[in-house]
Amino acid sequence: MKNIGYLAQDISILHRKYYKDTKEQFDKLQLNPTAACILLSIGDYKEVSQNQVARLLVVDKGLATREINKMKKLNYLSKVDGAGKTKILKLTDTGKKVVKKVQQIRIDWWEDRFAETGIKADSPLVEAIESVVDGIVEPVEE
């Protein structure tokens, strides 16, 4: 058995394989994986700012800005005034439909991987990984 130090490498392998396998589906939606995650994050919260999304996904603010601007041009999201200079991100009706497609792409990929290995979605490993991520990601205050 490998030591726990290999976990990051194994997670990276899964990450790359997921993006490779789903690239064609995301291309049809004119999204890259980061943009898809941003859309999902916006859909998860009633009100969320661009900076909050960047912190949630642990991505550079510049990258978040570029992807958000692209998705705004695709009519997937809009920006509305929040407190002070803050802009709140909202999904458009088109964006809501795209989020459903992205969610299904993600669910299908993971269900296939779990079916191939016999791992169940309620595996303690899944809960353990979620706990580690929760310790890293700053919560969004609504």
Contacts in CASP RR format, 6 or more apart in sequence:
PFRMAT RR
TARGET T0000
AUTHOR 0000-0000-0000
METHOD contacts of the structure
MODEL  1
MKNIGYLAQDISILHRKYYKDTKEQFDKLQLNPTAACILLSIGDYKEVSQ
NQVARLLVVDKGLATREINKMKKLNYLSKVDGAGKTKILKLTDTGKKVVK
KVQQIRIDWWEDRFAETGIKADSPLVEAIESVVDGIVEPVEE
2 10 0 8 1.000
11 129 0 8 1.000
14 113 0 8 1.000
18 33 0 8 1.000
18 109 0 8 1.000
19 33 0 8 1.000
21 109 0 8 1.000
22 33 0 8 1.000
22 105 0 8 1.000
22 106 0 8 1.000
22 109 0 8 1.000
25 105 0 8 1.000
26 32 0 8 1.000
26 33 0 8 1.000
26 36 0 8 1.000
26 102 0 8 1.000
26 105 0 8 1.000
29 36 0 8 1.000
29 98 0 8 1.000
29 101 0 8 1.000
29 102 0 8 1.000
30 70 0 8 1.000
30 74 0 8 1.000
31 39 0 8 1.000
31 71 0 8 1.000
31 98 0 8 1.000
31 102 0 8 1.000
32 67 0 8 1.000
34 57 0 8 1.000
34 59 0 8 1.000
34 63 0 8 1.000
34 67 0 8 1.000
35 67 0 8 1.000
35 70 0 8 1.000
35 71 0 8 1.000
36 102 0 8 1.000
36 105 0 8 1.000
37 57 0 8 1.000
38 53 0 8 1.000
38 57 0 8 1.000
38 64 0 8 1.000
38 67 0 8 1.000
38 68 0 8 1.000
38 71 0 8 1.000
39 71 0 8 1.000
39 76 0 8 1.000
39 77 0 8 1.000
39 91 0 8 1.000
39 95 0 8 1.000
39 98 0 8 1.000
39 99 0 8 1.000
39 102 0 8 1.000
40 99 0 8 1.000
40 102 0 8 1.000
40 103 0 8 1.000
41 48 0 8 1.000
41 53 0 8 1.000
41 56 0 8 1.000
41 57 0 8 1.000
42 48 0 8 1.000
42 53 0 8 1.000
42 77 0 8 1.000
42 89 0 8 1.000
42 90 0 8 1.000
42 91 0 8 1.000
43 91 0 8 1.000
43 96 0 8 1.000
43 99 0 8 1.000
45 52 0 8 1.000
45 140 0 8 1.000
45 142 0 8 1.000
46 142 0 8 1.000
47 82 0 8 1.000
47 88 0 8 1.000
47 142 0 8 1.000
48 56 0 8 1.000
48 88 0 8 1.000
48 89 0 8 1.000
48 140 0 8 1.000
48 142 0 8 1.000
49 82 0 8 1.000
49 86 0 8 1.000
49 87 0 8 1.000
49 88 0 8 1.000
49 89 0 8 1.000
50 61 0 8 1.000
50 64 0 8 1.000
50 65 0 8 1.000
50 68 0 8 1.000
50 79 0 8 1.000
50 87 0 8 1.000
50 89 0 8 1.000
51 61 0 8 1.000
51 64 0 8 1.000
51 86 0 8 1.000
52 140 0 8 1.000
53 64 0 8 1.000
53 68 0 8 1.000
53 89 0 8 1.000
54 60 0 8 1.000
54 61 0 8 1.000
54 62 0 8 1.000
54 63 0 8 1.000
54 64 0 8 1.000
55 137 0 8 1.000
55 138 0 8 1.000
55 140 0 8 1.000
56 137 0 8 1.000
56 138 0 8 1.000
56 140 0 8 1.000
57 64 0 8 1.000
58 136 0 8 1.000
58 137 0 8 1.000
68 77 0 8 1.000
68 79 0 8 1.000
68 89 0 8 1.000
71 77 0 8 1.000
71 95 0 8 1.000
72 78 0 8 1.000
72 79 0 8 1.000
74 94 0 8 1.000
75 92 0 8 1.000
75 94 0 8 1.000
75 95 0 8 1.000
76 91 0 8 1.000
76 92 0 8 1.000
76 94 0 8 1.000
76 95 0 8 1.000
76 98 0 8 1.000
77 89 0 8 1.000
77 90 0 8 1.000
77 91 0 8 1.000
77 92 0 8 1.000
77 95 0 8 1.000
78 89 0 8 1.000
78 90 0 8 1.000
78 92 0 8 1.000
79 87 0 8 1.000
79 88 0 8 1.000
79 89 0 8 1.000
79 90 0 8 1.000
80 87 0 8 1.000
80 88 0 8 1.000
80 90 0 8 1.000
81 87 0 8 1.000
81 88 0 8 1.000
82 88 0 8 1.000
91 99 0 8 1.000
110 121 0 8 1.000
111 121 0 8 1.000
113 119 0 8 1.000
114 120 0 8 1.000
114 121 0 8 1.000
119 125 0 8 1.000
END
